[in-house]
């Protein structure tokens, strides 16, 4: 009984520190998340190579959200939530950057990334 009370008290401390997080289920299927994550890994490698700057962190999250909003707007996806954005972010960042760069170059994909930036509203046509 004492161990149970101690566990409950520890959970209360965790809730105070981190807040009570409601667990939600991602709305996109894992296959879609994976494909978008791979796209963003290649996009990240292109951005870093062409601008010599990194867009990790809040900027990457913002661009993923812009992309998903546009995809929802044009009907390619039904909906998405914060968990989808987080998963895509993790997939992009955990990808092998050298392999993404190699894949980009071997398949002549660099023409896609300026179009993607137009698609999400970062650049005008």
Helices and strands as residue ranges (DSSP letters): H 2-18, H 30-51, H 58-73, H 82-94, H 97-106, H 111-119
